[in-house]
Amino acid sequence: MDLVRYLADKVDIINDALAERLVKEGEFPESLHKAMHYSLFAGGKRLRPVLALAACEAVGGGFEAALDAACALECIHTYSLIHDDLPALDNDSLRRGRPTSHIVFGEAVAIMAGDALLTVAFDIMGRAQGADAARVLKALSEIASAAGSTGMIGGQVVDIESEGHSVDFPILEYIHIHKTGKLILASVRSGAIMAGANDAQLACMTRFGEAAGLAFQIADDILDVEGSSEDLGKATGGDAKKGKATYPALIGIVESRRRAAELVERAVEALDGFGERAEPLRAIARYVVSRKK
Protein backbone atom coordinates (compact mmCIF):
# COMPACT_ATOMS: atom_id res chain seq x y z
CA MET A 1 0.00 0.00 0.00
CA ASP A 2 1.02 3.64 -0.40
CA LEU A 3 1.58 4.56 3.24
CA VAL A 4 2.73 8.09 2.43
CA ARG A 5 -0.55 8.81 0.64
CA TYR A 6 -2.61 7.11 3.34
CA LEU A 7 -0.96 9.13 6.11
CA ALA A 8 -1.28 12.40 4.18
CA ASP A 9 -4.99 11.80 3.54
CA LYS A 10 -5.71 10.91 7.16
CA VAL A 11 -3.68 13.83 8.52
CA ASP A 12 -5.70 16.22 6.34
CA ILE A 13 -8.95 14.72 7.67
CA ILE A 14 -7.72 14.97 11.27
CA ASN A 15 -6.51 18.56 10.86
CA ASP A 16 -9.83 19.62 9.36
CA ALA A 17 -11.72 17.93 12.19
CA LEU A 18 -9.52 19.55 14.85
CA ALA A 19 -10.00 22.99 13.30
CA GLU A 20 -13.76 22.44 13.27
CA ARG A 21 -13.94 21.27 16.90
CA LEU A 22 -11.50 23.65 18.57
CA VAL A 23 -12.46 27.14 19.77
CA LYS A 24 -11.27 29.62 17.12
CA GLU A 25 -7.86 31.22 17.53
CA GLY A 26 -9.22 34.77 17.81
CA GLU A 27 -11.74 33.99 20.58
CA PHE A 28 -11.28 35.75 23.92
CA PRO A 29 -8.98 35.21 25.79
CA GLU A 30 -6.94 35.41 22.61
CA SER A 31 -3.56 34.62 24.18
CA LEU A 32 -4.84 31.26 25.42
CA HIS A 33 -6.49 30.22 22.16
CA LYS A 34 -3.50 31.37 20.12
CA ALA A 35 -1.24 29.22 22.28
CA MET A 36 -3.53 26.20 21.88
CA HIS A 37 -3.60 26.57 18.10
CA TYR A 38 0.15 27.28 17.94
CA SER A 39 1.03 23.89 19.40
CA LEU A 40 -1.84 21.83 18.03
CA PHE A 41 -1.24 22.91 14.44
CA ALA A 42 2.56 22.91 14.54
CA GLY A 43 2.74 19.81 12.33
CA GLY A 44 3.71 16.40 13.61
CA LYS A 45 2.96 12.86 12.51
CA ARG A 46 -0.55 12.67 14.04
CA LEU A 47 0.37 9.04 14.80
CA ARG A 48 -2.13 8.48 17.58
CA PRO A 49 -5.22 9.77 15.77
CA VAL A 50 -4.19 8.01 12.56
CA LEU A 51 -3.88 4.75 14.50
CA ALA A 52 -7.38 5.27 15.88
CA LEU A 53 -8.83 5.74 12.39
CA ALA A 54 -6.84 2.80 10.98
CA ALA A 55 -7.96 0.50 13.80
CA CYS A 56 -11.56 1.54 13.24
CA GLU A 57 -11.23 0.65 9.54
CA ALA A 58 -9.46 -2.64 10.30
CA VAL A 59 -12.43 -3.80 12.37
CA GLY A 60 -14.77 -2.89 9.51
CA GLY A 61 -16.02 0.54 10.52
CA GLY A 62 -15.90 3.81 8.63
CA PHE A 63 -13.14 6.06 9.92
CA GLU A 64 -15.73 8.75 10.73
CA ALA A 65 -16.87 6.67 13.71
CA ALA A 66 -13.50 7.22 15.42
CA LEU A 67 -12.90 10.83 14.38
CA ASP A 68 -13.87 12.43 17.70
CA ALA A 69 -11.68 9.96 19.58
CA ALA A 70 -8.86 10.73 17.16
CA CYS A 71 -9.17 14.48 17.80
CA ALA A 72 -9.25 13.92 21.56
CA LEU A 73 -6.09 11.81 21.39
CA GLU A 74 -4.19 14.50 19.49
CA CYS A 75 -5.28 17.19 21.96
CA ILE A 76 -4.01 15.07 24.84
CA HIS A 77 -0.74 14.30 23.08
CA THR A 78 -0.18 17.98 22.29
CA TYR A 79 -0.89 19.04 25.88
CA SER A 80 1.69 16.51 27.07
CA LEU A 81 4.31 17.96 24.71
CA ILE A 82 3.66 21.52 25.88
CA HIS A 83 4.14 20.46 29.49
CA ASP A 84 7.14 18.21 28.70
CA ASP A 85 8.95 21.18 27.18
CA LEU A 86 8.56 23.40 30.26
CA PRO A 87 11.63 24.40 32.29
CA ALA A 88 10.41 22.29 35.24
CA LEU A 89 10.49 19.16 33.08
CA ASP A 90 12.66 18.81 29.95
CA ASN A 91 13.36 22.54 29.50
CA ASP A 92 13.32 22.36 25.69
CA SER A 93 13.28 25.46 23.51
CA LEU A 94 12.51 23.79 20.16
CA ARG A 95 9.62 21.54 19.13
CA ARG A 96 8.69 20.52 15.58
CA GLY A 97 11.23 22.96 14.19
CA ARG A 98 10.03 26.10 15.99
CA PRO A 99 10.16 27.66 19.46
CA THR A 100 8.24 25.79 22.15
CA SER A 101 5.04 27.20 23.61
CA HIS A 102 6.56 28.63 26.80
CA ILE A 103 9.26 30.41 24.78
CA VAL A 104 6.60 32.16 22.67
CA PHE A 105 3.78 32.72 25.17
CA GLY A 106 5.48 32.45 28.56
CA GLU A 107 5.30 29.64 31.08
CA ALA A 108 1.95 30.58 32.62
CA VAL A 109 0.01 30.68 29.34
CA ALA A 110 1.79 27.54 28.10
CA ILE A 111 0.73 25.63 31.21
CA MET A 112 -2.86 26.78 30.82
CA ALA A 113 -2.88 26.03 27.07
CA GLY A 114 -1.87 22.49 27.95
CA ASP A 115 -4.56 22.30 30.62
CA ALA A 116 -7.16 23.58 28.16
CA LEU A 117 -6.18 21.05 25.47
CA LEU A 118 -6.46 18.19 27.95
CA THR A 119 -9.88 19.41 29.02
CA VAL A 120 -11.19 20.02 25.52
CA ALA A 121 -10.26 16.45 24.57
CA PHE A 122 -13.03 15.11 26.77
CA ASP A 123 -15.44 17.81 25.67
CA ILE A 124 -14.90 16.63 22.08
CA MET A 125 -15.53 13.01 23.06
CA GLY A 126 -18.63 13.95 25.04
CA ARG A 127 -20.08 15.77 22.04
CA ALA A 128 -19.49 12.88 19.59
CA GLN A 129 -22.26 13.09 17.01
CA GLY A 130 -24.30 10.08 15.93
CA ALA A 131 -22.21 7.63 17.95
CA ASP A 132 -23.34 4.77 20.14
CA ALA A 133 -23.28 6.15 23.70
CA ALA A 134 -21.90 2.92 25.23
CA ARG A 135 -19.01 2.89 22.75
CA VAL A 136 -18.23 6.54 23.42
CA LEU A 137 -18.18 5.94 27.18
CA LYS A 138 -15.93 2.89 26.82
CA ALA A 139 -13.51 4.67 24.47
CA LEU A 140 -13.47 7.76 26.70
CA SER A 141 -12.59 5.60 29.71
CA GLU A 142 -9.76 3.93 27.75
CA ILE A 143 -8.26 7.27 26.77
CA ALA A 144 -8.61 8.83 30.25
CA SER A 145 -6.96 5.85 31.91
CA ALA A 146 -4.10 5.87 29.41
CA ALA A 147 -3.47 9.58 30.01
CA GLY A 148 -3.56 9.52 33.80
CA SER A 149 -1.53 8.38 36.80
CA THR A 150 -1.59 4.71 35.77
CA GLY A 151 -0.63 5.62 32.20
CA MET A 152 1.25 8.48 30.57
CA ILE A 153 1.58 10.73 33.64
CA GLY A 154 2.72 7.85 35.83
CA GLY A 155 5.37 6.96 33.26
CA GLN A 156 6.53 10.56 33.02
CA VAL A 157 6.92 10.86 36.80
CA VAL A 158 9.05 7.70 36.98
CA ASP A 159 11.03 8.99 33.99
CA ILE A 160 11.80 12.25 35.83
CA GLU A 161 12.61 10.50 39.10
CA SER A 162 14.99 8.14 37.28
CA GLU A 163 17.10 10.89 35.69
CA GLY A 164 20.75 10.57 36.68
CA HIS A 165 20.19 7.22 38.39
CA SER A 166 20.99 3.67 37.36
CA VAL A 167 17.74 1.82 36.78
CA ASP A 168 17.06 -1.83 36.18
CA PHE A 169 15.26 -3.18 33.12
CA PRO A 170 11.78 -3.49 34.72
CA ILE A 171 11.82 0.24 35.59
CA LEU A 172 12.98 1.15 32.07
CA GLU A 173 10.20 -0.95 30.58
CA TYR A 174 7.64 0.59 32.96
CA ILE A 175 8.66 4.10 31.85
CA HIS A 176 8.40 3.29 28.15
CA ILE A 177 5.17 1.30 28.36
CA HIS A 178 3.43 3.97 30.42
CA LYS A 179 4.95 7.24 29.18
CA THR A 180 4.38 6.43 25.50
CA GLY A 181 2.91 2.99 25.00
CA LYS A 182 -0.31 3.42 26.95
CA LEU A 183 -1.65 6.28 24.82
CA ILE A 184 -0.70 4.46 21.61
CA LEU A 185 -2.50 1.37 22.91
CA ALA A 186 -5.54 3.50 23.80
CA SER A 187 -5.49 4.97 20.30
CA VAL A 188 -5.79 1.54 18.73
CA ARG A 189 -8.29 0.22 21.23
CA SER A 190 -10.53 3.31 21.16
CA GLY A 191 -10.64 3.24 17.35
CA ALA A 192 -11.62 -0.42 17.41
CA ILE A 193 -14.20 0.17 20.14
CA MET A 194 -15.85 2.96 18.13
CA ALA A 195 -16.18 0.51 15.22
CA GLY A 196 -17.94 -2.04 17.47
CA ALA A 197 -15.07 -4.51 17.85
CA ASN A 198 -15.93 -7.80 19.57
CA ASP A 199 -13.83 -9.23 22.39
CA ALA A 200 -11.63 -11.34 20.10
CA GLN A 201 -10.94 -8.41 17.78
CA LEU A 202 -10.18 -6.13 20.71
CA ALA A 203 -7.75 -8.67 22.14
CA CYS A 204 -5.85 -8.73 18.83
CA MET A 205 -5.81 -4.94 18.70
CA THR A 206 -4.48 -4.89 22.25
CA ARG A 207 -1.56 -7.15 21.33
CA PHE A 208 -0.85 -4.95 18.32
CA GLY A 209 -1.02 -1.70 20.30
CA GLU A 210 1.16 -2.94 23.17
CA ALA A 211 3.92 -4.11 20.83
CA ALA A 212 3.75 -1.12 18.48
CA GLY A 213 3.70 1.37 21.36
CA LEU A 214 6.84 0.00 22.97
CA ALA A 215 8.59 -0.24 19.59
CA PHE A 216 7.79 3.42 18.91
CA GLN A 217 9.45 4.60 22.13
CA ILE A 218 12.53 2.42 21.58
CA ALA A 219 12.82 3.93 18.09
CA ASP A 220 12.51 7.40 19.67
CA ASP A 221 15.38 6.55 22.03
CA ILE A 222 17.53 5.50 19.07
CA LEU A 223 16.68 8.66 17.12
CA ASP A 224 17.77 10.82 20.06
CA VAL A 225 21.20 9.20 19.70
CA GLU A 226 21.49 8.88 15.92
CA GLY A 227 18.92 11.27 14.44
CA SER A 228 19.53 14.79 13.21
CA SER A 229 17.99 17.86 14.80
CA GLU A 230 16.97 19.04 11.30
CA ASP A 231 14.91 15.89 10.69
CA LEU A 232 13.45 15.75 14.19
CA GLY A 233 12.70 19.45 14.56
CA LYS A 234 14.19 19.47 18.06
CA ALA A 235 17.57 19.12 19.73
CA THR A 236 19.05 15.61 19.87
CA GLY A 237 21.26 14.03 22.50
CA GLY A 238 19.12 15.37 25.32
CA ASP A 239 18.45 11.96 26.86
CA ALA A 240 22.14 11.34 27.52
CA LYS A 241 22.73 14.87 28.83
CA LYS A 242 19.87 14.51 31.32
CA GLY A 243 20.85 10.97 32.28
CA LYS A 244 17.48 9.59 31.20
CA ALA A 245 16.67 5.89 31.32
CA THR A 246 16.63 4.70 27.69
CA TYR A 247 17.05 1.44 25.83
CA PRO A 248 20.32 2.47 24.11
CA ALA A 249 21.78 3.57 27.46
CA LEU A 250 20.88 0.28 29.13
CA ILE A 251 21.30 -2.34 26.40
CA GLY A 252 23.04 -0.53 23.52
CA ILE A 253 21.98 0.55 20.03
CA VAL A 254 22.28 -2.84 18.33
CA GLU A 255 20.18 -4.69 20.90
CA SER A 256 17.68 -1.81 20.97
CA ARG A 257 17.19 -2.11 17.23
CA ARG A 258 16.75 -5.86 17.50
CA ARG A 259 14.12 -5.49 20.21
CA ALA A 260 12.22 -2.83 18.26
CA ALA A 261 12.19 -5.01 15.13
CA GLU A 262 11.01 -7.99 17.16
CA LEU A 263 8.17 -5.96 18.64
CA VAL A 264 7.08 -4.78 15.20
CA GLU A 265 6.86 -8.36 13.96
CA ARG A 266 4.84 -9.26 17.04
CA ALA A 267 2.50 -6.36 16.30
CA VAL A 268 2.06 -7.41 12.67
CA GLU A 269 1.38 -11.03 13.65
CA ALA A 270 -1.42 -9.87 15.96
CA LEU A 271 -3.33 -8.68 12.87
CA ASP A 272 -3.28 -12.01 11.01
CA GLY A 273 -7.04 -12.43 11.19
CA PHE A 274 -7.96 -9.00 9.81
CA GLY A 275 -6.99 -9.34 6.14
CA GLU A 276 -6.40 -6.38 3.84
CA ARG A 277 -8.37 -3.96 6.01
CA ALA A 278 -5.51 -3.97 8.51
CA GLU A 279 -2.77 -3.26 5.97
CA PRO A 280 -2.45 0.40 7.06
CA LEU A 281 -1.82 -0.73 10.64
CA ARG A 282 0.85 -3.17 9.48
CA ALA A 283 2.52 -0.50 7.38
CA ILE A 284 2.45 2.00 10.25
CA ALA A 285 4.04 -0.53 12.61
CA ARG A 286 6.89 -1.10 10.15
CA TYR A 287 7.27 2.63 9.62
CA VAL A 288 7.72 3.11 13.37
CA VAL A 289 11.20 1.58 13.34
CA SER A 290 12.35 2.89 9.95
CA ARG A 291 11.39 6.57 10.38
CA LYS A 292 13.95 9.35 10.56
CA LYS A 293 11.78 11.76 12.57
C-alpha positions in Angstrom: 0.0 0.0 0.0 1.0 3.6 -0.4 1.6 4.6 3.2 2.7 8.1 2.4 -0.6 8.8 0.6 -2.6 7.1 3.3 -1.0 9.1 6.1 -1.3 12.4 4.2 -5.0 11.8 3.5 -5.7 10.9 7.2 -3.7 13.8 8.5 -5.7 16.2 6.3 -8.9 14.7 7.7 -7.7 15.0 11.3 -6.5 18.6 10.9 -9.8 19.6 9.4 -11.7 17.9 12.2 -9.5 19.6 14.8 -10.0 23.0 13.3 -13.8 22.4 13.3 -13.9 21.3 16.9 -11.5 23.7 18.6 -12.5 27.1 19.8 -11.3 29.6 17.1 -7.9 31.2 17.5 -9.2 34.8 17.8 -11.7 34.0 20.6 -11.3 35.7 23.9 -9.0 35.2 25.8 -6.9 35.4 22.6 -3.6 34.6 24.2 -4.8 31.3 25.4 -6.5 30.2 22.2 -3.5 31.4 20.1 -1.2 29.2 22.3 -3.5 26.2 21.9 -3.6 26.6 18.1 0.1 27.3 17.9 1.0 23.9 19.4 -1.8 21.8 18.0 -1.2 22.9 14.4 2.6 22.9 14.5 2.7 19.8 12.3 3.7 16.4 13.6 3.0 12.9 12.5 -0.6 12.7 14.0 0.4 9.0 14.8 -2.1 8.5 17.6 -5.2 9.8 15.8 -4.2 8.0 12.6 -3.9 4.7 14.5 -7.4 5.3 15.9 -8.8 5.7 12.4 -6.8 2.8 11.0 -8.0 0.5 13.8 -11.6 1.5 13.2 -11.2 0.6 9.5 -9.5 -2.6 10.3 -12.4 -3.8 12.4 -14.8 -2.9 9.5 -16.0 0.5 10.5 -15.9 3.8 8.6 -13.1 6.1 9.9 -15.7 8.7 10.7 -16.9 6.7 13.7 -13.5 7.2 15.4 -12.9 10.8 14.4 -13.9 12.4 17.7 -11.7 10.0 19.6 -8.9 10.7 17.2 -9.2 14.5 17.8 -9.2 13.9 21.6 -6.1 11.8 21.4 -4.2 14.5 19.5 -5.3 17.2 22.0 -4.0 15.1 24.8 -0.7 14.3 23.1 -0.2 18.0 22.3 -0.9 19.0 25.9 1.7 16.5 27.1 4.3 18.0 24.7 3.7 21.5 25.9 4.1 20.5 29.5 7.1 18.2 28.7 9.0 21.2 27.2 8.6 23.4 30.3 11.6 24.4 32.3 10.4 22.3 35.2 10.5 19.2 33.1 12.7 18.8 29.9 13.4 22.5 29.5 13.3 22.4 25.7 13.3 25.5 23.5 12.5 23.8 20.2 9.6 21.5 19.1 8.7 20.5 15.6 11.2 23.0 14.2 10.0 26.1 16.0 10.2 27.7 19.5 8.2 25.8 22.2 5.0 27.2 23.6 6.6 28.6 26.8 9.3 30.4 24.8 6.6 32.2 22.7 3.8 32.7 25.2 5.5 32.5 28.6 5.3 29.6 31.1 1.9 30.6 32.6 0.0 30.7 29.3 1.8 27.5 28.1 0.7 25.6 31.2 -2.9 26.8 30.8 -2.9 26.0 27.1 -1.9 22.5 27.9 -4.6 22.3 30.6 -7.2 23.6 28.2 -6.2 21.0 25.5 -6.5 18.2 27.9 -9.9 19.4 29.0 -11.2 20.0 25.5 -10.3 16.4 24.6 -13.0 15.1 26.8 -15.4 17.8 25.7 -14.9 16.6 22.1 -15.5 13.0 23.1 -18.6 14.0 25.0 -20.1 15.8 22.0 -19.5 12.9 19.6 -22.3 13.1 17.0 -24.3 10.1 15.9 -22.2 7.6 17.9 -23.3 4.8 20.1 -23.3 6.1 23.7 -21.9 2.9 25.2 -19.0 2.9 22.8 -18.2 6.5 23.4 -18.2 5.9 27.2 -15.9 2.9 26.8 -13.5 4.7 24.5 -13.5 7.8 26.7 -12.6 5.6 29.7 -9.8 3.9 27.7 -8.3 7.3 26.8 -8.6 8.8 30.3 -7.0 5.9 31.9 -4.1 5.9 29.4 -3.5 9.6 30.0 -3.6 9.5 33.8 -1.5 8.4 36.8 -1.6 4.7 35.8 -0.6 5.6 32.2 1.2 8.5 30.6 1.6 10.7 33.6 2.7 7.9 35.8 5.4 7.0 33.3 6.5 10.6 33.0 6.9 10.9 36.8 9.1 7.7 37.0 11.0 9.0 34.0 11.8 12.3 35.8 12.6 10.5 39.1 15.0 8.1 37.3 17.1 10.9 35.7 20.8 10.6 36.7 20.2 7.2 38.4 21.0 3.7 37.4 17.7 1.8 36.8 17.1 -1.8 36.2 15.3 -3.2 33.1 11.8 -3.5 34.7 11.8 0.2 35.6 13.0 1.2 32.1 10.2 -0.9 30.6 7.6 0.6 33.0 8.7 4.1 31.8 8.4 3.3 28.1 5.2 1.3 28.4 3.4 4.0 30.4 4.9 7.2 29.2 4.4 6.4 25.5 2.9 3.0 25.0 -0.3 3.4 27.0 -1.7 6.3 24.8 -0.7 4.5 21.6 -2.5 1.4 22.9 -5.5 3.5 23.8 -5.5 5.0 20.3 -5.8 1.5 18.7 -8.3 0.2 21.2 -10.5 3.3 21.2 -10.6 3.2 17.4 -11.6 -0.4 17.4 -14.2 0.2 20.1 -15.9 3.0 18.1 -16.2 0.5 15.2 -17.9 -2.0 17.5 -15.1 -4.5 17.8 -15.9 -7.8 19.6 -13.8 -9.2 22.4 -11.6 -11.3 20.1 -10.9 -8.4 17.8 -10.2 -6.1 20.7 -7.7 -8.7 22.1 -5.9 -8.7 18.8 -5.8 -4.9 18.7 -4.5 -4.9 22.2 -1.6 -7.2 21.3 -0.9 -5.0 18.3 -1.0 -1.7 20.3 1.2 -2.9 23.2 3.9 -4.1 20.8 3.8 -1.1 18.5 3.7 1.4 21.4 6.8 0.0 23.0 8.6 -0.2 19.6 7.8 3.4 18.9 9.4 4.6 22.1 12.5 2.4 21.6 12.8 3.9 18.1 12.5 7.4 19.7 15.4 6.5 22.0 17.5 5.5 19.1 16.7 8.7 17.1 17.8 10.8 20.1 21.2 9.2 19.7 21.5 8.9 15.9 18.9 11.3 14.4 19.5 14.8 13.2 18.0 17.9 14.8 17.0 19.0 11.3 14.9 15.9 10.7 13.5 15.7 14.2 12.7 19.5 14.6 14.2 19.5 18.1 17.6 19.1 19.7 19.1 15.6 19.9 21.3 14.0 22.5 19.1 15.4 25.3 18.5 12.0 26.9 22.1 11.3 27.5 22.7 14.9 28.8 19.9 14.5 31.3 20.9 11.0 32.3 17.5 9.6 31.2 16.7 5.9 31.3 16.6 4.7 27.7 17.1 1.4 25.8 20.3 2.5 24.1 21.8 3.6 27.5 20.9 0.3 29.1 21.3 -2.3 26.4 23.0 -0.5 23.5 22.0 0.5 20.0 22.3 -2.8 18.3 20.2 -4.7 20.9 17.7 -1.8 21.0 17.2 -2.1 17.2 16.7 -5.9 17.5 14.1 -5.5 20.2 12.2 -2.8 18.3 12.2 -5.0 15.1 11.0 -8.0 17.2 8.2 -6.0 18.6 7.1 -4.8 15.2 6.9 -8.4 14.0 4.8 -9.3 17.0 2.5 -6.4 16.3 2.1 -7.4 12.7 1.4 -11.0 13.7 -1.4 -9.9 16.0 -3.3 -8.7 12.9 -3.3 -12.0 11.0 -7.0 -12.4 11.2 -8.0 -9.0 9.8 -7.0 -9.3 6.1 -6.4 -6.4 3.8 -8.4 -4.0 6.0 -5.5 -4.0 8.5 -2.8 -3.3 6.0 -2.4 0.4 7.1 -1.8 -0.7 10.6 0.9 -3.2 9.5 2.5 -0.5 7.4 2.5 2.0 10.3 4.0 -0.5 12.6 6.9 -1.1 10.2 7.3 2.6 9.6 7.7 3.1 13.4 11.2 1.6 13.3 12.4 2.9 9.9 11.4 6.6 10.4 14.0 9.4 10.6 11.8 11.8 12.6 
